[in-house]
Amino acid sequence: MSSGLVAHQIAVSVSPAAAYSFCLFCLLYTPCLTTVATVKAESRSWGFMTFSLVFSLLYAWVIAFLFNQGALLLGFD
């Protein structure tokens, strides 16, 4: 597949609201395994590391979900 065809397929199947929601999620979730390992090393706690990971993923999902639903309610497609 050429990159033009892939870009066209993505543009056809993903709405702007969904694309912005995905961008918000990627900006807010835990960025990499190194961050998780650093939190574990600094806190010396598996529980806090797990809480930090779950909280950041949940927070990112909720913000992206609210943005997407708000955009859809306002008529952005």
N, CA, C and O atoms as a Tinker XYZ file with bonds, in Angstrom:
   308  protein
     1  N      0.839000   -1.190000    0.000000    73     2
     2  CA     0.000000    0.000000    0.000000    64     1     3
     3  C      0.874000    1.241000    0.000000    63     2     4     5
     4  O      1.864000    1.327000    0.727000    81     3
     5  N      0.495000    2.183000   -0.815000    73     3     6
     6  CA     1.249000    3.440000   -0.814000    64     5     7
     7  C      0.785000    4.315000    0.346000    63     6     8     9
     8  O     -0.325000    4.157000    0.855000    81     7
     9  N      1.657000    5.246000    0.755000    73     7    10
    10  CA     1.313000    6.089000    1.905000    64     9    11
    11  C      0.121000    6.992000    1.595000    63    10    12    13
    12  O     -0.637000    7.334000    2.502000    81    11
    13  N     -0.059000    7.381000    0.342000    73    11    14
    14  CA    -1.209000    8.204000   -0.035000    64    13    15
    15  C     -2.518000    7.460000    0.155000    63    14    16    17
    16  O     -3.511000    8.033000    0.603000    81    15
    17  N     -2.514000    6.190000   -0.185000    73    15    18
    18  CA    -3.713000    5.370000   -0.025000    64    17    19
    19  C     -4.031000    5.171000    1.456000    63    18    20    21
    20  O     -5.194000    5.224000    1.855000    81    19
    21  N     -3.007000    4.945000    2.263000    73    19    22
    22  CA    -3.213000    4.774000    3.699000    64    21    23
    23  C     -3.746000    6.067000    4.314000    63    22    24    25
    24  O     -4.682000    6.034000    5.113000    81    23
    25  N     -3.158000    7.197000    3.948000    73    23    26
    26  CA    -3.620000    8.488000    4.468000    64    25    27
    27  C     -5.068000    8.749000    4.076000    63    26    28    29
    28  O     -5.849000    9.261000    4.878000    81    27
    29  N     -5.424000    8.404000    2.858000    73    27    30
    30  CA    -6.807000    8.585000    2.408000    64    29    31
    31  C     -7.755000    7.691000    3.197000    63    30    32    33
    32  O     -8.835000    8.128000    3.594000    81    31
    33  N     -7.360000    6.449000    3.424000    73    31    34
    34  CA    -8.219000    5.519000    4.174000    64    33    35
    35  C     -8.418000    6.002000    5.606000    63    34    36    37
    36  O     -9.520000    5.899000    6.146000    81    35
    37  N     -7.359000    6.529000    6.228000    73    35    38
    38  CA    -7.481000    7.058000    7.588000    64    37    39
    39  C     -8.396000    8.277000    7.596000    63    38    40    41
    40  O     -9.243000    8.408000    8.479000    81    39
    41  N     -8.236000    9.166000    6.627000    73    39    42
    42  CA    -9.068000   10.372000    6.553000    64    41    43
    43  C    -10.538000   10.020000    6.360000    63    42    44    45
    44  O    -11.411000   10.727000    6.864000    81    43
    45  N    -10.822000    8.952000    5.646000    73    43    46
    46  CA   -12.203000    8.544000    5.408000    64    45    47
    47  C    -12.803000    7.889000    6.646000    63    46    48    49
    48  O    -13.982000    8.093000    6.938000    81    47
    49  N    -12.011000    7.103000    7.382000    73    47    50
    50  CA   -12.572000    6.335000    8.482000    64    49    51
    51  C    -12.504000    6.984000    9.856000    63    50    52    53
    52  O    -13.230000    6.561000   10.755000    81    51
    53  N    -11.667000    7.988000   10.054000    73    51    54
    54  CA   -11.521000    8.604000   11.376000    64    53    55
    55  C    -12.036000   10.041000   11.317000    63    54    56    57
    56  O    -11.580000   10.849000   10.508000    81    55
    57  N    -12.995000   10.339000   12.192000    73    55    58
    58  CA   -13.549000   11.692000   12.221000    64    57    59
    59  C    -12.566000   12.642000   12.902000    63    58    60    61
    60  O    -11.711000   12.195000   13.668000    81    59
    61  N    -12.673000   13.939000   12.639000    73    59    62
    62  CA   -11.805000   14.900000   13.328000    64    61    63
    63  C    -11.955000   14.849000   14.850000    63    62    64    65
    64  O    -10.965000   14.985000   15.570000    81    63
    65  N    -13.172000   14.655000   15.344000    73    63    66
    66  CA   -13.387000   14.563000   16.796000    64    65    67
    67  C    -12.631000   13.363000   17.373000    63    66    68    69
    68  O    -12.017000   13.468000   18.435000    81    67
    69  N    -12.675000   12.240000   16.685000    73    67    70
    70  CA   -11.958000   11.046000   17.145000    64    69    71
    71  C    -10.448000   11.261000   17.079000    63    70    72    73
    72  O     -9.715000   10.817000   17.963000    81    71
    73  N     -9.989000   11.936000   16.038000    73    71    74
    74  CA    -8.555000   12.203000   15.897000    64    73    75
    75  C     -8.060000   13.105000   17.026000    63    74    76    77
    76  O     -7.013000   12.837000   17.615000    81    75
    77  N     -8.798000   14.167000   17.332000    73    75    78
    78  CA    -8.411000   15.042000   18.435000    64    77    79
    79  C     -8.481000   14.316000   19.780000    63    78    80    81
    80  O     -7.645000   14.543000   20.655000    81    79
    81  N     -9.465000   13.455000   19.939000    73    79    82
    82  CA    -9.570000   12.665000   21.168000    64    81    83
    83  C     -8.358000   11.759000   21.326000    63    82    84    85
    84  O     -7.816000   11.623000   22.422000    81    83
    85  N     -7.940000   11.148000   20.242000    73    83    86
    86  CA    -6.754000   10.292000   20.269000    64    85    87
    87  C     -5.512000   11.100000   20.631000    63    86    88    89
    88  O     -4.677000   10.641000   21.410000    81    87
    89  N     -5.388000   12.301000   20.069000    73    87    90
    90  CA    -4.253000   13.174000   20.398000    64    89    91
    91  C     -4.255000   13.539000   21.880000    63    90    92    93
    92  O     -3.206000   13.522000   22.523000    81    91
    93  N     -5.429000   13.871000   22.427000    73    91    94
    94  CA    -5.523000   14.176000   23.854000    64    93    95
    95  C     -5.104000   12.979000   24.701000    63    94    96    97
    96  O     -4.370000   13.130000   25.678000    81    95
    97  N     -5.567000   11.804000   24.329000    73    95    98
    98  CA    -5.208000   10.600000   25.079000    64    97    99
    99  C     -3.696000   10.398000   25.070000    63    98   100   101
   100  O     -3.095000   10.123000   26.109000    81    99
   101  N     -3.090000   10.536000   23.901000    73    99   102
   102  CA    -1.633000   10.327000   23.788000    64   101   103
   103  C     -0.841000   11.370000   24.566000    63   102   104   105
   104  O      0.247000   11.075000   25.060000    81   103
   105  N     -1.367000   12.573000   24.681000    73   103   106
   106  CA    -0.675000   13.605000   25.448000    64   105   107
   107  C     -0.738000   13.355000   26.953000    63   106   108   109
   108  O      0.149000   13.790000   27.687000    81   107
   109  N     -1.770000   12.663000   27.419000    73   107   110
   110  CA    -2.004000   12.535000   28.853000    64   109   111
   111  C     -1.617000   11.189000   29.465000    63   110   112   113
   112  O     -1.376000   11.119000   30.670000    81   111
   113  N     -1.552000   10.128000   28.675000    73   111   114
   114  CA    -1.285000    8.826000   29.285000    64   113   115
   115  C      0.198000    8.667000   29.623000    63   114   116   117
   116  O      1.011000    9.507000   29.237000    81   115
   117  N      0.554000    7.615000   30.330000    73   115   118
   118  CA     1.941000    7.354000   30.715000    64   117   119
   119  C      2.784000    7.183000   29.461000    63   118   120   121
   120  O      2.508000    6.305000   28.644000    81   119
   121  N      3.807000    8.012000   29.301000    73   119   122
   122  CA     4.512000    8.055000   28.023000    64   121   123
   123  C      5.376000    6.834000   27.698000    63   122   124   125
   124  O      5.459000    6.457000   26.529000    81   123
   125  N      6.015000    6.210000   28.668000    73   123   126
   126  CA     6.901000    5.106000   28.305000    64   125   127
   127  C      7.194000    4.227000   29.519000    63   126   128   129
   128  O      6.893000    4.587000   30.657000    81   127
   129  N      7.776000    3.089000   29.251000    73   127   130
   130  CA     8.126000    2.150000   30.303000    64   129   131
   131  C      9.192000    2.723000   31.236000    63   130   132   133
   132  O      9.229000    2.390000   32.420000    81   131
   133  N     10.050000    3.578000   30.705000    73   131   134
   134  CA    11.084000    4.204000   31.538000    64   133   135
   135  C     10.449000    5.046000   32.639000    63   134   136   137
   136  O     10.943000    5.062000   33.766000    81   135
   137  N      9.373000    5.737000   32.329000    73   135   138
   138  CA     8.671000    6.526000   33.340000    64   137   139
   139  C      8.117000    5.629000   34.434000    63   138   140   141
   140  O      8.229000    5.944000   35.619000    81   139
   141  N      7.527000    4.527000   34.043000    73   139   142
   142  CA     6.970000    3.582000   35.020000    64   141   143
   143  C      8.088000    3.017000   35.902000    63   142   144   145
   144  O      7.922000    2.904000   37.116000    81   143
   145  N      9.220000    2.664000   35.297000    73   143   146
   146  CA    10.347000    2.128000   36.065000    64   145   147
   147  C     10.917000    3.178000   37.016000    63   146   148   149
   148  O     11.321000    2.847000   38.131000    81   147
   149  N     10.952000    4.433000   36.589000    73   147   150
   150  CA    11.453000    5.502000   37.448000    64   149   151
   151  C     10.522000    5.733000   38.631000    63   150   152   153
   152  O     10.984000    5.920000   39.756000    81   151
   153  N      9.222000    5.723000   38.386000    73   151   154
   154  CA     8.254000    5.866000   39.487000    64   153   155
   155  C      8.432000    4.721000   40.481000    63   154   156   157
   156  O      8.397000    4.938000   41.692000    81   155
   157  N      8.622000    3.508000   39.974000    73   155   158
   158  CA     8.839000    2.347000   40.854000    64   157   159
   159  C     10.121000    2.517000   41.665000    63   158   160   161
   160  O     10.133000    2.261000   42.870000    81   159
   161  N     11.201000    2.948000   41.010000    73   159   162
   162  CA    12.483000    3.097000   41.702000    64   161   163
   163  C     12.435000    4.213000   42.740000    63   162   164   165
   164  O     12.976000    4.064000   43.836000    81   163
   165  N     11.797000    5.319000   42.403000    73   163   166
   166  CA    11.749000    6.460000   43.323000    64   165   167
   167  C     10.806000    6.217000   44.498000    63   166   168   169
   168  O     11.103000    6.611000   45.626000    81   167
   169  N      9.679000    5.576000   44.240000    73   167   170
   170  CA     8.707000    5.353000   45.314000    64   169   171
   171  C      9.002000    4.084000   46.110000    63   170   172   173
   172  O      8.558000    3.947000   47.250000    81   171
   173  N      9.746000    3.163000   45.514000    73   171   174
   174  CA    10.038000    1.853000   46.121000    64   173   175
   175  C      8.753000    1.123000   46.515000    63   174   176   177
   176  O      8.678000    0.453000   47.545000    81   175
   177  N      7.744000    1.281000   45.651000    73   175   178
   178  CA     6.444000    0.682000   45.961000    64   177   179
   179  C      5.765000    0.216000   44.684000    63   178   180   181
   180  O      5.533000    1.004000   43.767000    81   179
   181  N      5.447000   -1.090000   44.634000    73   179   182
   182  CA     4.690000   -1.608000   43.502000    64   181   183
   183  C      3.282000   -1.017000   43.488000    63   182   184   185
   184  O      2.719000   -0.755000   42.425000    81   183
   185  N      2.725000   -0.812000   44.672000    73   183   186
   186  CA     1.367000   -0.276000   44.764000    64   185   187
   187  C      1.267000    1.130000   44.202000    63   186   188   189
   188  O      0.342000    1.429000   43.446000    81   187
   189  N      2.209000    2.003000   44.561000    73   187   190
   190  CA     2.167000    3.369000   44.058000    64   189   191
   191  C      2.430000    3.404000   42.556000    63   190   192   193
   192  O      1.815000    4.187000   41.833000    81   191
   193  N      3.343000    2.555000   42.089000    73   191   194
   194  CA     3.614000    2.487000   40.657000    64   193   195
   195  C      2.357000    2.062000   39.893000    63   194   196   197
   196  O      2.021000    2.642000   38.860000    81   195
   197  N      1.671000    1.045000   40.413000    73   195   198
   198  CA     0.440000    0.575000   39.773000    64   197   199
   199  C     -0.637000    1.651000   39.817000    63   198   200   201
   200  O     -1.326000    1.884000   38.824000    81   199
   201  N     -0.783000    2.310000   40.966000    73   199   202
   202  CA    -1.747000    3.404000   41.088000    64   201   203
   203  C     -1.439000    4.507000   40.076000    63   202   204   205
   204  O     -2.342000    5.002000   39.401000    81   203
   205  N     -0.181000    4.888000   39.971000    73   203   206
   206  CA     0.230000    5.943000   39.045000    64   205   207
   207  C     -0.088000    5.567000   37.603000    63   206   208   209
   208  O     -0.579000    6.394000   36.835000    81   207
   209  N      0.189000    4.332000   37.240000    73   207   210
   210  CA    -0.069000    3.861000   35.873000    64   209   211
   211  C     -1.563000    3.830000   35.580000    63   210   212   213
   212  O     -2.009000    4.338000   34.551000    81   211
   213  N     -2.336000    3.236000   36.485000    73   211   214
   214  CA    -3.787000    3.128000   36.284000    64   213   215
   215  C     -4.436000    4.508000   36.284000    63   214   216   217
   216  O     -5.302000    4.787000   35.456000    81   215
   217  N     -4.021000    5.372000   37.213000    73   215   218
   218  CA    -4.596000    6.707000   37.294000    64   217   219
   219  C     -4.346000    7.503000   36.014000    63   218   220   221
   220  O     -5.259000    8.150000   35.500000    81   219
   221  N     -3.117000    7.462000   35.496000    73   219   222
   222  CA    -2.819000    8.246000   34.301000    64   221   223
   223  C     -3.562000    7.713000   33.081000    63   222   224   225
   224  O     -4.024000    8.495000   32.250000    81   223
   225  N     -3.682000    6.396000   32.966000    73   223   226
   226  CA    -4.435000    5.828000   31.839000    64   225   227
   227  C     -5.927000    6.148000   31.949000    63   226   228   229
   228  O     -6.570000    6.491000   30.957000    81   227
   229  N     -6.466000    6.034000   33.154000    73   227   230
   230  CA    -7.878000    6.333000   33.369000    64   229   231
   231  C     -8.171000    7.812000   33.129000    63   230   232   233
   232  O     -9.165000    8.160000   32.491000    81   231
   233  N     -7.299000    8.679000   33.646000    73   231   234
   234  CA    -7.452000   10.117000   33.448000    64   233   235
   235  C     -7.426000   10.469000   31.959000    63   234   236   237
   236  O     -8.265000   11.238000   31.489000    81   235
   237  N     -6.476000    9.915000   31.224000    73   235   238
   238  CA    -6.373000   10.187000   29.787000    64   237   239
   239  C     -7.621000    9.696000   29.055000    63   238   240   241
   240  O     -8.135000   10.382000   28.171000    81   239
   241  N     -8.107000    8.513000   29.421000    73   239   242
   242  CA    -9.285000    7.964000   28.757000    64   241   243
   243  C    -10.514000    8.834000   29.035000    63   242   244   245
   244  O    -11.283000    9.125000   28.119000    81   243
   245  N    -10.706000    9.248000   30.284000    73   243   246
   246  CA   -11.870000   10.060000   30.646000    64   245   247
   247  C    -11.843000   11.398000   29.901000    63   246   248   249
   248  O    -12.868000   11.820000   29.365000    81   247
   249  N    -10.703000   12.062000   29.860000    73   247   250
   250  CA   -10.609000   13.350000   29.158000    64   249   251
   251  C    -10.891000   13.168000   27.670000    63   250   252   253
   252  O    -11.644000   13.949000   27.088000    81   251
   253  N    -10.299000   12.152000   27.048000    73   251   254
   254  CA   -10.535000   11.898000   25.625000    64   253   255
   255  C    -11.998000   11.556000   25.365000    63   254   256   257
   256  O    -12.579000   12.017000   24.382000    81   255
   257  N    -12.596000   10.753000   26.240000    73   255   258
   258  CA   -14.000000   10.386000   26.090000    64   257   259
   259  C    -14.907000   11.613000   26.204000    63   258   260   261
   260  O    -15.806000   11.809000   25.387000    81   259
   261  N    -14.660000   12.436000   27.229000    73   259   262
   262  CA   -15.483000   13.642000   27.414000    64   261   263
   263  C    -15.336000   14.607000   26.238000    63   262   264   265
   264  O    -16.320000   15.195000   25.789000    81   263
   265  N    -14.124000   14.768000   25.745000    73   263   266
   266  CA   -13.916000   15.637000   24.591000    64   265   267
   267  C    -14.678000   15.111000   23.377000    63   266   268   269
   268  O    -15.374000   15.864000   22.696000    81   267
   269  N    -14.538000   13.813000   23.113000    73   267   270
   270  CA   -15.199000   13.222000   21.952000    64   269   271
   271  C    -16.721000   13.337000   22.057000    63   270   272   273
   272  O    -17.384000   13.701000   21.086000    81   271
   273  N    -17.271000   13.030000   23.224000    73   271   274
   274  CA   -18.722000   13.106000   23.395000    64   273   275
   275  C    -19.200000   14.560000   23.295000    63   274   276   277
   276  O    -20.244000   14.832000   22.702000    81   275
   277  N    -18.438000   15.490000   23.875000    73   275   278
   278  CA   -18.787000   16.908000   23.779000    64   277   279
   279  C    -18.757000   17.391000   22.339000    63   278   280   281
   280  O    -19.642000   18.130000   21.908000    81   279
   281  N    -17.743000   16.977000   21.598000    73   279   282
   282  CA   -17.651000   17.377000   20.190000    64   281   283
   283  C    -18.813000   16.815000   19.398000    63   282   284   285
   284  O    -19.375000   17.508000   18.549000    81   283
   285  N    -19.182000   15.572000   19.661000    73   283   286
   286  CA   -20.325000   14.975000   18.964000    64   285   287
   287  C    -21.628000   15.650000   19.326000    63   286   288   289
   288  O    -22.484000   15.846000   18.463000    81   287
   289  N    -21.799000   16.016000   20.607000    73   287   290
   290  CA   -23.015000   16.712000   21.043000    64   289   291
   291  C    -23.136000   18.096000   20.416000    63   290   292   293
   292  O    -24.241000   18.567000   20.148000    81   291
   293  N    -21.987000   18.750000   20.181000    73   291   294
   294  CA   -22.000000   20.063000   19.565000    64   293   295
   295  C    -22.107000   20.001000   18.035000    63   294   296   297
   296  O    -22.164000   21.035000   17.370000    81   295
   297  N    -22.134000   18.796000   17.491000    73   295   298
   298  CA   -22.351000   18.642000   16.077000    64   297   299
   299  C    -21.093000   18.508000   15.229000    63   298   300   301
   300  O    -21.175000   18.475000   14.001000    81   299
   301  N    -19.941000   18.431000   15.866000    73   299   302
   302  CA   -18.711000   18.216000   15.112000    64   301   303
   303  C    -18.619000   16.743000   14.787000    63   302   304   305
   304  O    -18.823000   15.892000   15.653000    81   303
   305  N    -18.314000   16.446000   13.552000    73   303   306
   306  CA   -18.309000   15.054000   13.150000    64   305   307
   307  C    -16.987000   14.591000   12.767000    63   306   308
   308  O    -16.822000   13.427000   12.401000    81   307
